[in-house]
Amino acid sequence: MIARLHGKLVWRGEDALIIDVGGVGYRVRVPRNVPAELSLGETVTLHTHLHVRENELALYGCTNEDQLALFEILLGVSGIGPRLAM
């Protein structure tokens, strides 16, 4: 499991970021407010959850551990997937 990423923000979209960690770019889905709070080139730390499905691996991230804990609680609710939980 990838529990945390620390690296340079190289791209930001509406609900996702790409973080460069040691030359590898990780695409992380984040809450919609997060990209606006961060600047390209900034060093960032995201607490992450690796969501595994039969045909997809997706990283979801939050800027603090409390947000991630709430995200993981919501994942346990029937009918709520990771995109809705985020």
C-alpha positions, 0 to 999 in steps of 0.5 A, a space after each residue: 500500500 502507498 500510504 503517503 507521498 512527498 514530492 514536487 507538484 508538477 500538474 494539477 487538474 480539477 480533482 487530481 494532482 501529479 506528484 513527482 517523487 524521485 522521478 516517478 509521477 503519481 496521479 492522485 485524486 483529491 478533494 476539489 478544494 485541494 488543487 486551488 490551495 497548492 502551487 505548481 513546483 511546490 513540495 507537497 505531502 499527501 496521505 493516500 489510499 490505494 483503491 484496488 479494483 479488478 481493472 484499476 489501481 487508483 490513488 486518492 489523497 488528502 492533505 491531512 490524516 483526519 481527512 483520509 480517516 473520514 474518507 476511509 470511513 465513508 468507503 465502508 458505507 454501502 453504496 459509496 465508492 471512492 469518488 463520492 467519498 472524496 
